[in-house]
Amino acid sequence: MKSSKKKLTHEKGSSVVTSPMLTEVHTEAGTDQDSTGIVSLKEQKSEIDSLEDDEAGRIETTKKADTSPFGRQQLLLALSFGGVILLGAILRFWGLGDKPLHHDESMHAYFSWRFVLDTLDRWSACAQAQGQGVGAAGCYHYDPLLHGPFQFHIIAFTYKICQLLGVYDNGINNFTARIPAATLGTVIVGLPYFLRDRLGNIGAWLACFLLAVSPSMVYFSRFTREDIYMACFTLLLVVATARYLSTRRAYWLIIAAVAFAFSYATKEATFLTAAVFGSYLGALIMWELGIHWPIRLTIEPQVPLANYLPQNGSPIALIVYFLTLGLIGKWFFGWLKGISYYLSSDPQNLTAGNAYVQGLKDGTVRILPWLGILLGLYILFLISREWFGLFPTLGRRSLTKNVKLAQHPLLNTIVTMPWTHWFSALACAWAVFLVLFTVLFTNIRGGIGDGIWQGLYYWLQQQQVARGGQPWYYYFLLIPLYEQIGVVFGIVGLIRCIVYPTRFRLFMVYWLIGNVAIYTWAGEKMPWLMIHMTMPLLILAAIGLEPAIVRCINLAKNWWVKRGTVQPTPTVAEGEEQHVPVLAPRNRKEVIAGTGAIFAVAMAVLLLVPTIHNMYEVTYVHPADAPYEMMIYVQTTNDVHTVMAKIDALDQKLYRGQHQLKIAVMADATWPFAWYVRDYTNICFSFPNARTCPNFNADVIIAASADNLQQVQLQYGGTYAYHVYKMRAQWDQGYMMPPCVRTYDDFCTDPQPYVGVGPLLWLSYGENPPAGAKFDVGRAASNIWQWWWYRKPFGSTDGWYPMGLLIRRDLGVAP
């Protein structure tokens, strides 16, 4: 019988090769054979146990690779990963400022600019006002309406750096506002490099590549919203935690804690991340605890499925854990829904809720110093014990004595963690929280209370709002339209992770399913939230595609090597010899596996083509054409640039470009125009406004739909020339559920802000199907094909939001 080590070169879907991208062994449990094709169950179990986890199977190889001299393989590895990261950067930064700012983008860019003027440039005034117990006018404070403080700090500092570098528009423009998003989007592309011990070099590179070219990851990396920041910090948290479990180096735990703190300071949805990751952590702990409960079954080995029956209490503990978690979750989310409904049902309830939350804030601020003192005393105790040599007796005591490294790797990591590790991580995370939520220490008391409670409170209120009004199947329709290779091979990777599980692979499955479930349940559904599902999906796709790539590389390598092994054969012409490669005989299983791998790679290439095409269309061809792209939600159109060009030309004509044109902006046109007219000094917002700008004789008036454009035209038409533009546009929403029909079982109590014809009829016929029409697979496939390649919309393109530009007739310029 051959040794199990040698069998590794014959595993299904992968083998050991000497290519720099294949320096690690990738195993699929139970699929290997020795040269005779016979392997004992005992040997298979031994090999499976020895390589059960990536943590145990690849750490030593990675450590050796990390400490080895920088040679040819390391150079090729660096070039391959560096190349794909460079590709990701180019896709994210190319033409970054061309697209007009979305409504949300304009708010983030504008308030970051105000952050520079009112907080960074007046830091001492803001700090002094805090010391006097009053708020300085204009000083930034955390408001969950615009999400966490991180994005305003990072965009504002980007502005300041660009000002120092002499970037045009004084460093403040569309391009510079999006630099942080593009930068962290590029960081996402490179992070799988640090998961090579879990994914393998090929798998990690594939993950980087798929993240680099993904339509959603590219588009929303060029979109100055907080979601791409949160996605980056979430993946960094995963990477750092995995590296800490592998290396036990303190800086990885610190990075993980800091990543979580930055994510929390970025968006309140970090609560959802904590729920998904925390529940998986609890499941692992329950599994390891269950190992101590042996189950003795008197069943003969020949009984079918006998080998799959539990040998200890881990499966039972896991079932009990998830049943308990499900019951607690059902009660908890029902309680949250009740609170949300209570707050939104009556203004008096909201007032009472505000008072209660303010009490929580005040109480938290009062108790935190005492908690800090207790923690400090505990740390002093630990330091003094080490200083005076008062070490505990060697060995483990009480519950920890039963924790074994081989059986309880996670529990062992927790109970043997040096206090310096967790304390350093906690201190660094708290420092991030303090700096950001106190706004560089200008709002210490209010910032701490708001940072802990205000985000959760606001999130509860918004659950009844359900922004977007999208149906439960929204992401199941949106993601497959754009992420073809991710969806297909993501499913393959999910199956592979379940069939050949490791802890990391099961975590990836849990992460994806948990995010899909929780974002589908959440009231707000928006296209930018899809990246929180797309990111784990693409890493799973890399896991699913890796075996086929590895096998194809090995087939090519073996063919190339064996070309050199030749023997003379009868010549075709006299005096000549024909050299033919001598190929080793192959068994049927290897031929099938090789054929399957080639087919999988070919399928991946075919799926990659529409994926990249979708990325190119949505990012560079139709980045502001929402009627042609489902991923674009109520996007500002290029007409805004047209309006601003006319305003700038008029200002140049009248005031030599000194930004002195008198501009009136009506309430509904505030966003995005507050950003675009920021340099003009004679501005009247919420026009007509007798309090802030009485008797304002505007040169230009900008109005939008909710300002009642017909009334505006009637009122000002005699003095002002008028023209209608498209302010925003949106994708056809015929895929919404049809109007509810009241029945005995359904009283149609749930609100339907939008109605359509349903997803299947919409895919087949658009927003106006004929009477009695049924879902037509052929028509749906044809419509999808036409949209993929020619961007022919499924439904109407008339979904747009008008705005009116009015210019005084005596100025002689047509609007």
N, C-alpha and C positions, 0 to 999 in steps of 0.2 A: 504494500500500500504506500502510495506516495505521501509525502508530508503535505500538510495543509498550506504551507507557505508556497510551495510550488504550484499548487492548484490555482492560485490567484491569477495566473496568467491565462486561465481558460474560462474566466467568468463570463456570464451572459452580459452582453452589452458593453463590456469594458475589459481592458487588460492593461498590463504594465508596458509602457513604452518609454523611449528615451527622449521624446520631443520635449522641448522646454515647457510646452503647454500641458504636458501629460506626465509630470514628474511624480504624481501621487497615484496610489492604488485605489480603484473604485470598486467596491464589492456589491454584489447582489446576493443576499443570503440564500443558500440552498440551490444554486444553479451551477456550481462548479463541478468539474469532473477531473479525475486523473486520467492518465494515458489509456487506462483500460475501460474508462467510462463507468467505473463503479466506485462509489463513495459510501462509507458507513454513516449511519445516522449520528453516531457518537462523534465522528470527525467533523461532520457538518455542524453539529451543535457547538463543538469546540471552536470552530472557526467563526461561527456566528457570534458566539459570546465574546470572542477576542476582538471582534470588529463591530460590535453592536452599535456603538455610538461613534460619531465623528470625533467626539471629545477624546475617546480613548484610542481610536484607530489611526488618527492622522497627526496628533499633536507632536509626536517625536520627530516625524518627518518634516513638519513645518519648522520646528525649532532648529533642526539641522540646516534646513534650507536658508533660514533667516540668518544663521551665524556663519554660513560658508562664504568664502571669498566671492567677490562680484566677478562672475565669469560669463561665458558666452550664453549659457542658459538664462542666467539672471538678466543679462542685457536684452535678450529676445523677449523675455517675460515683461520687462519694463517697457520695451518698445510697443509690444502688443497692447498692453493696458493703457499706456500713455497715448497711443494712437486713437483708441476708442474714446478716451476722455477728451482728447482734442476735438474729435468729431462731435461729441456732445456739446462742447463749448461753442463750436462754430454754429451749430444748429440753433443754439440758444441766443447768441449775441448778434447774429447776422440780421441787420435791419431792425434792431430791437425797438427803435423809436418810431418806426413808420406808422404803425397802427394807432388810430386815435384811442385815447384812454376810455375804458369802460366806466360806467357810472361809479362802481365801487373803487376802481383804480384811481379815478379823479379825486375821490375823497381821501384815500390814503396818501396820494402824492401831495395834495393840497395841505392836509394837516401835518404832514411831515415838514413841508416848507414853513408852516406856522411854528412848528416845533423848533426849527432853527432860529426863527426871528424872536419868538416869545420865551423860549426856555434856554436854548444853548447860548444865545447872545445876551440873555438877561438872567443868567443862572443865579447870580448873587441876589438879584431882586426877588426872584422866586423863593430862594432859601430864606431870605430875610423876612418875607411876608409870612412864611410858615412859622418862623420863630415868634412872630407877633400874634399868631393864632388866626390869621386871615389868609385868604387866597389872593395871590397876586393876579391881576387881570391878564388873561391870555395864557397863563402858565398851564402846560399840559398836565392832565391827570387821566388815569386809566378810566376808560369808558367801554364796557363790553359791547356796546352798539357797534363800535369799530374794531372790536376784538383786542387782542393783547397789545401791550406796549412795545414788544420787541420790534415789530415792523416799523414803528415810527422812529425809534432810536436808530435802527440800522439804515433806514432811508435817509434820515436827517444827517447822520454821519457820512453817508455817501455823498450827499450834497456838499457838505463842508470840504471833504477831500477833493471833490471835483472843482470846487471854487478855488482851492489852493493850487490846483493843477491848471487853472485857466480854461476850463471847459466852457464852450459857448453857452449863452444864456445864463451867465454867472453860475454855471454848474448845475442849474435846475431846469430840467426839461424831461420830455417823455422817456428818453433813453436812460438818463441817470436814475429816474424813478424806478426803472425796471432792473437796474444792475443787481441789487441784492437778490431778487427772484431768480435771475439768470445764473448768478453765481452759485447759489445754493442748489439750484436745479442741476448744475454741472457737478457739484459735490456728490449728489445722489448717484450720478453715473459712476463715480469712482469708488464708492463705498463697498460694493461687492468684492473688490480686490482683497479686502481684509477678511473675507469669508472663504478664502481658498482652502482652508483646512476642513470646511464643511461642504463646500460645493465642488472642490477640485479646481484646478487651474482652468480647465475648459469650461466647467459650469460657471465659475465666477466671471470669466470673460464674456460668456454668453449673456449672463445677467447684466453686465455693464453695457453690452451692445444693445440688448433689447430695451433697456432703460434709456439709452442714448437716442434711439430712433422712434420710440413710442409716440404716437400722435398726441395723446393726452399729456404725457410727461414733458414733451417739447413745448406744446402750446401753453400750458399753465406754468412752465418755467419762464415764459415771456409775458407773464401776467402778474402785475403787482398786487397780488392778494396773499393773504397769510397761509393759504393751504400748502403751497410748495415749501414754505419754511417749515411748517409742521411735519410734512412728509419727510423732509431731510432729517429733522431731529429725531423722528420716530425710527427711521432706518439706522441712524447713528446709534440710537439706544440699543437696537437689536444687535448691531455689529459689536459695540463695546461690551455688551453683556456676554455675548458669545465668546469674545476674546478673553474676557476676565475668567469665565469658566474654564477656558483652555489653559491660560497662562498663570492665573492667580496674581497678576501684576496690578498693583494698586491704581496705576494711572488709567487703566481701562475702566475700573469701577468709577473713578472720578469722572471720566468722560461720559459714562452712562448716566450718572446722576446729573451732570451739567446739561446733557442733551434733554433729559426729562424736564429740567427746570426751564430751559429755553422753549421747549414745546409748550409747557404750561403758560409761559409768558407770551406765547404766540397766539394760541387759540384755545377756547374753552372746551373744544372737542377732545382735548387731551384726557378728559374724564372718560371718554369712550375707549381710548387707547389703554388707559389704566385698567378698565374693566376687562378688556380682552386679554391683555398680557397677565394681569393679576390672576384671573381665573385659570389660565393655563399653568401658572406657577403653582397655584393651589392643587391642581390636578396632579402635577408631578410629585408634590410632597405627599399627597394621599397615596399615590402609587408606591412610593418608596416606603412609607409606613406600613402598607399592606404586605410587604415582603416578609415581615416578621410573623405573619399569621399563616402557618403551613396548612395546606388542605390535603388530607390523605384519602385517596380514592382507591378502592380495590377493584380496578378495572384492568382487564387483560389488554396487553399492547395491541393485539390484533383487532380489537374493537374499532370500527370506523370512527375517525376523528378523536381517538383517545389521546393522541399527542397534543391536541388543541384544547383539552380541558385544563382549567386553571390548576396550578400546583401550589399557589399561595393565595392570600387574600387580596392581592393588588387589584384584580379586576372587580371584585365585589366592592372594595373600598372606593374605586373610581365610579362605579355605578351609583353608589349611595351618595357620593360627593356631588355628582351632576344632578341627581334627583333633588337633593337638598338645595343646591344652587339654583335649580330651575324654579322651585317653589319660592325661595327667597326673592329671586329676580322678578317673578310674577307679582308677588306682593309689593316689592319695592317700586317697580315701574307703575303699578296701579296707584300706589301712594303718590308718586311724582305726578302722574296724570291728574289725580285729584287736586293736588296743590296747584298745578298749572291752571286747571279749570277754575278753581276758587279765586285765584288772583285775577283772572281775566273776566270773571262774570260780573264783578261789581267794583266801581272805583273805590268804594270804602274798604273793600277787602285788600285792594292794592295798597292803599294808605297804611292799613294795619300791617301788611306784609313788609312794607318799607321800614316801618318803625321796628318791627321784630328783627329784621336783618341788620339794622343799624345797631341794635342792642348786641347782636352777635359780634359785630365788628368791634364795638367798644370793649366787650368782654374779652375778645381774643387779644386785643392790644394790651389789655391789663395783665393777662395771664402769661403772655409770651416771655416777658423778662424773667419771671419766676421759673419757667421751664428752662430758660437758658442758664439760670444760676444752678439749677439741679443738674443739668447736663455738664456744666463746667466743674461742679464738685465731683461728679462721677469720673470725669476725665482726670482731674487732679488725683483722685484716689488711685486710678490705674497707673498714672505716671509715678506717683510716690511708691507704689508697690514694686514697680520695676526699678526705681532708683535705689531703694534700700534692699533690693534683692529678695523681697518677700514673694517669691514665685510659688504658685500652687504646686502640689505634688504632681509629678509626671504621671501621665495617663489621663484617661477620660473618666468622668464621674457622672453619677445619676443617669439621666436619659441619654446623654451623649456617648456613653460607653457602648451602646448597641449600634452606633452609626458606623458603618463600614464603607470604605472608599469604593469598593467594587460594586456594592449593592445600592449604596445611597450617595451617588456623586453630588447631587444637589444639596441634600441635608449636610453632607460632609463639608461642602463649601461654606454653608451658612454657619455651622457650629465651630468651624476652625478658622473663620475669617478673623484676622488680626483687628483689634479695635482701631488701629490707625487707618485701616482701609475704610471702614464704614464712617468713621468720624471725618476723615478728609473729604469723602464723597458728600456727606451731609453738609459740611461747612461750605464747600464750593457751590453746591446747589442753592443753599440759603443765600450765599453772596449774590448769585445771579438774580434770585428773586428780589432781594432788597434793592439792588442797583436799578432794576427795570421798573418794578412796581412803585418804588418811591421816587421815580423819575430823577435819578442821579442825586438822591437824598434831598430833594426839594419838597417832598410830600410824605414824610416818614410815617406819621400816625395814620393819615388817611389811606396811604398807599398799601400799608400792610393789611388793614382790614378789608379794603376793596379787593386786593389780590387774592385773599383767601375765600371771600364769600360772594362778592358782587358778580363774578362771572357765572357761578352756578345759579344764582338767583335770576339773572337775566336769561340764562338758558332755559330755566323752568318756564318763564313767562312766554318765551318764543315757541314752545312746543304747541300751543294752541293756535299760533299764527300760521305755522306750516308754510313758510315762504316757498313760492314756486308752485304750490298746489299740484305737485307731480304725483302720478299714480305709483303704486307699490312696485310695479315692474319697470320703472323708469331706467334703472341701471342695467337691467337685463336686455333692454332694447338699445341703449346708448353704447355700451362697451363693445358688443360684437360688431357694431357698425364700423368701428374704428380699429379695434385691436385684434385683427384676425389671427396672427401668429401667437399672440398672447393667450387668446381664448382656447384655441385648439391644443396647443402644447401645454398650456396651463392645466387643462384637464388631464392630459397625459402625465404631467408632473405630479398632479394630485394623486392619481392612481398609483404611480410609482412610489410616492412617499408612503402610501397606505400599505402597499404590498411589500415593500422593502423599507420598513420604518427605522428611523433613528429619532432621537429626541428633537433634533433640529428640524428634520423633515416634518415630523408631526406638528411641531410648532408652526411651520409655514402653512400647513393645511388649516390649522386652528386659526391662525391670523387671518387668512383669506376668508374662511367661512364666517368667523366672528365679525369681521368688518362688513361683509356683505349683509349679514343678518341685522347688524345694529344700525347701519346707514339706511337700510331698507325700512327699518322700523321708525327711525327718527322722522319727525315731522317735516323738516327742511330737506329737500332734495334738489341739488343744483349740480350742473356738469362739473364744476371744479372739485366737487367732493369725490368724483370717480377716481382720482389719483390715489386715494387711500385704499381702494380696492385693486387698482391697476398695478401698483407697485409690488405687493406680494404675489399677484397673479403672474407677473413677468419673471419674478425669481423662480416661481414654480415651473414656468415654461422653460427656463434654463435647465432646471433639474430634469424635466421631461425630455428635453432635446439632447442633453449631454451624452447619454450612452450611444446614441446613433452617430453623433459627431466623432466620438472616441473610436468607435468601431470602424468608421469609414477612414479615419486617419490611419488606423492600424492596417487596414486592408491596403491602402495606398502605400504605406511604408513597407509592408511585407512584399508587395508586388515589386517595389523598387529594389529592395534588397535582393530578392530572388532573381532579378534580371541578370545579376552578375554571375549566378551559378549556371553555367552553360556546358553543353557537351556537343561534340561534333556529330552531325547527322549527314545522311546522304545529300550530296550537293545537287542543286538544280542543274547547274551547268558544270561541265567537266572542269576539274581543277579548282572549283570553289566549294566552300563549306557554308552551310546554313546553320547559324547558332540560334537555338531555341531555349527559352528559360525552362529549367527543370522545376516544376511546381510540386510541392508536397501534396499528397492526396488529402482531400478534405472530406469530413463526414457530413452527413445530411443536415445535422443540426447547425453546423457552422455555416453551411451554404444558405440555409433559411434565415439565420440570424444576420448574415451579411447582406442578403437581399432586402430584408426588412429594414436594416439600417440605411441602405442606399435609398429605399423608398421614402423613409422618414425624412432624410435630409432633402430629397427632392421636393417633398411636400412642404417642408419648412421654407425652402426658397420660393415656392409658389405663393405661400401665404405671406411671406415677407414683402413681396412686390406690392400687393394692395395696401399693406400696412404702411410702407414708406410713401406710397402714393397719397394715402389719406393724410399722413403727416405733412407732406409737401403742400397739399391743397389747403388744409385748414390753417397752416402756419404762414404760408407765403402767397397763396393765390387768393383765398377768401378769408383773410384774418378778421375782416370787419363786415363780412357779408353773412349775417346770421340766417337769412332765408335759405342759404345753401349748405349750412353746417349746423347739425344738431348740437354739436359740442359748444357752440357759441350761443350764449344766453343774453338776449336783449342787449345787443352790442351797439355802442355808439358808431354811427356810420361815418364815412369819409366826408359827408356833407358838413360836418363840424369843422373840418379843415378848410373847406370852401368858405364857410362863413367867417372864420378867423382870418383867412387871406383877404377877404373884402374889408374887414375891420382894420387890419394892419395897413392895407393900401390907402384907406380913407384917412387914417391917422398920419400916414406919411404925407399925404396931400395937404392936410390942414395944419399939422403940427410938426412936420419934419421928423416923424417917427419918435417923438418924445413921450408917447403913451399918455397923451392928455385928452384923448377923445372921450366925450361924455357918453357913457354906456349905461343903459338901464336893463337890468336882468330881472325878468319876472320870476315868481317863486318856483314854478315848475321847471324852469330852465337853469336853476342854480347849479345843478350837477349835469354835465361836467364843466359848465362855463366858469364856475368859480376858479377852477384851475387854469383855464385857458386865458382868462382876462386878469390874472393875478398881478401883472406888471402895470396895469392901467390904474391911474390914481383917482380918476373921476368916475367912480362906479356907484350905482344905486341898486342894491339887491332888494328883492321882494317888491319891485316897482309895481304900481305907485305906492310909495311909503311916505306918508305925511310926517311921520315922526323922525325918521333918520335922514331923509333927503326931500324936504318939502320944496315945491315949485322947481323940480328938477327938469330942466329943458334938455332932454337927451338928444344927442346926435343919432344914436342907434338904440333900438329896442330889440331885445331878444325874448321871445315868448315860446311856450311849449303847449302841448295838448291840453293839460289840465287847467291852463290859464284861460280857457275858452277863446280859441283863436278867432272864431267868427266875431265875437264881441270886441276883441282887440282890433280887428280889422275895421269894424264899423266905427269904433271910437277914435282911432288914430289915422284912418285911411285918407282923410283930407289933407293932413300935414305930412304923412310919411308914405313913401313907396313901400310896397309889401310883397314878400315872396315866401312861399312855403318850401321847406326843405325836410328831409328825413333826419330826424334826430337819432332815433334808435330803430333797430329792426330785429325781428325774431323769427325763429324757425316755426314752421307750421306745427300746430299742436293738435292735429286731428287724431293722434294716437291716444288721447285722453279717453277715459271711460265714457261710454254713452250716458245720457241722462238716466238717473235712477227711476225705475218704475215701481211705484208703491205696490206692495203685495202683502199677503197675510203675515209672512215671515219677516219682511223687510219694510220698515216704515220710512226708509230714506231719511234718517235723522242726521247722517253725516253730511257736512257741507260739501258742495261741489263747485268750487270757484271757477273751474274750467270743465267743459265737456267736449267730447269728440265722438268718434265712431268706433273706438277701440283699436288696439294695435294691429290685429290681423287684417281687418278690413282696410285700415289705413295703409298698411304695406301693400295691399293688393290694388286699391283703387284711389288712394289719396283721401282728402277730407270730405269728398262728396261721392260715396259709392252709390250705384243704382239701387233702386228699391228691391229688397229681397236678396241682395248680393250675399254670397258666402266667401269665405276665405279661399283664395286661389293660389296654390303653391307656385304655379308657373308664373303668374303675373307678379307675385311678390318677389320671386327670384329675379325676374327681368327688371323690376323697378330697383332692386338693390344693386344689380349689375350696372344699370344706367347711372345710378347715383355714384357708385364707386369710381367709375371711369370718366363720366361726363358731367358729374355734379348736376344731374337733372333732379330737381326737388321732387319729393314724394307728393307734396300737396301744394298749397297756395304759397306765393311769394309776396302776398299783399300785407303781411303782418309788419307794419311799421308805425312809428310814433312820430307825428309831425311836429315841426317847430316853425316859427315865423320870424323872419328877419325884416325889420322896419328901419329904413334910413330916411332922414329928413329930405324932402323933395328939393329944398333950396340948395342942397349940397351937390346936386348934379351927379350923383352916383347911383346906379341901379342896384337894388339889393340882390 
